[in-house]
Structures are given as C-alpha cells and as structure tokens.
Amino acid sequence: MTVEAAARPASTIVLLRQAAAGFDVFMMVRNYQVEFASGALVFPGGSVDAGDRDIVGRPELYAGVDGSVGPALEFRIAAIRETFEESGILLARPRGSDALVAASRAAEIEAAHRKALCDGNIAFAQILADNELVLALDLLVPYAHWITPEKLPKRFDTWFFLAEAPPEQLGMHDGWETTDSIWLSPREALDGGDSGRFTLPFPTTRNLIRLGQQPSVAAALDHARAQSIVTVLPIMSKDGDKRLLRIPAEAGYDGELFEFSGA
C-alpha cells in the first residue's frame, strides 16, 4: 500500500514596492543544487519549524494579529523568519514603537545574525529578544493557500501573504539557497517565464497573473483583505500525453484546467 506524503506546513511572502508605473515584487532564483524547485524564480519563504511554534508561546515577540482568525500564527512567524533568512528583509518594530525598524538598524542585525540563523546556530526568538524587536505580523495580508497535489513525493501546505516592503530595505539573496534576487513587476516576471529567462512554478505563475491585475500596492493589499481565500489543492490528470491540473474556479485565478509542464 502506497502511503501519501504528508504536506509540510510552509509560508511565503510576496513583498510589494510601489514603482513609477504600478508596483514591483521581490523574487529570488533558487540554487540549482537545492532539492526543491531548483533554479526556479520564487517569492521568499520556506517551512514552518519548531522555533516558529516556540515564538507563538512568547507573545511579547509579536503583535497585531488575532491568532484565532485566519492562518495560524506559526505560518505568519515562519513567513517573516524565512524572508529574513533568504533576503535580509526584516518585518519588525522596536519594542514600544509603531514604526518599523530603521533600514540601517535592520542591516546591522542582518550582518550580525543572518548567517548564524541560517546555519542553525541561533534561534530567531533570541535575535528578537536580544534586539528588543516585535514581529510586525499585522503587515501580513493573507493572499492564497495552496497544497501540493497528492501522490507527489514532496508536498507543502503553503500560505501566501502580501506585505508592503519596509522602506529602504532592498533585500539580497543568501548566495547558497538562492543565487540571485530581483525586484520586477508581475508582468516582467511572467514575460520572463514565457521567454525561458525564468522558471516559474505553477502556483507562482497563477499568483503573479492575479496580482498583476491590480494597479498599485494599496490596491493589491485592499483586494487581498476583501477576498475570501479558497484552498487550492490541484487535481492531477492525463489527457493522452498531456498532464493536466484542475484548480477550483472559486479560488479566483485565470482558469480551472491547465496543462502542466512540471514546474
């Protein structure tokens, strides 16, 4: 009897930055040597870990969100931690302040702790406590919920969040798990996928198309706040030599049935 792989909890943040015409998103190219989505252009993110669940039990380290509504707190915490690990961008406030941590201070914290965090030599909770920071969970707007199709060997239960990027925090790939990083419009990312410049995973493509329908950062965030999120668990099938994926029409994407290339 075949045992289905469990879907690992994961989170990703789609960071938005207003541009002269529309807005840009922050995306990263995954190293070809990593196991999952090698070489793909993706949003920063990754798996929920035990340290994220530990922070849930320490409410002095986060603020602004009712954990009983929407995605569980550990998904939100993981989204900010993974974004810091992969890009150096930190969505946090000094304790007692309404303003986000200054870009210069965020850069100091990144230089002092990012590598150690990635290497497992320090806990994210310790970084927050030692630097008197509070995670800005209220900045994360739930945008989408995707679960990898059944029967695949590696599966994720992933929440996508939108957030406006902190001013002057530009972000930089880590040089190992990700090998490049770029700010670009949703249209530019999609055009790069069509031309072969980028490899775009199926959920990334669908979310970029939907996001590209909005004219500004404010409009994208308002649209996300107003929508009801429908979980997407694609159903795989075949039509001759074609592999197909079906997603719920009510999820609000650009169709229901798609030919699937494997990315």
Secondary structure as GFF3:
##gff-version 3
##sequence-region A 1 263
A	DSSP	beta_strand	7	18	.	.	.	ID=ss1
A	DSSP	beta_strand	23	30	.	.	.	ID=ss2
A	DSSP	beta_strand	41	42	.	.	.	ID=ss3
A	DSSP	beta_strand	45	47	.	.	.	ID=ss4
A	DSSP	alpha_helix	50	56	.	.	.	ID=ss5
A	DSSP	three_ten_helix	59	61	.	.	.	ID=ss6
A	DSSP	beta_strand	62	63	.	.	.	ID=ss7
A	DSSP	alpha_helix	73	87	.	.	.	ID=ss8
A	DSSP	beta_strand	92	94	.	.	.	ID=ss9
A	DSSP	alpha_helix	103	118	.	.	.	ID=ss10
A	DSSP	alpha_helix	124	130	.	.	.	ID=ss11
A	DSSP	beta_strand	133	136	.	.	.	ID=ss12
A	DSSP	three_ten_helix	137	139	.	.	.	ID=ss13
A	DSSP	beta_strand	141	147	.	.	.	ID=ss14
A	DSSP	beta_strand	155	164	.	.	.	ID=ss15
A	DSSP	beta_strand	178	184	.	.	.	ID=ss16
A	DSSP	alpha_helix	186	195	.	.	.	ID=ss17
A	DSSP	alpha_helix	202	211	.	.	.	ID=ss18
A	DSSP	alpha_helix	217	226	.	.	.	ID=ss19
A	DSSP	beta_strand	235	239	.	.	.	ID=ss20
A	DSSP	beta_strand	242	246	.	.	.	ID=ss21
A	DSSP	three_ten_helix	249	251	.	.	.	ID=ss22
A	DSSP	beta_strand	257	259	.	.	.	ID=ss23
###
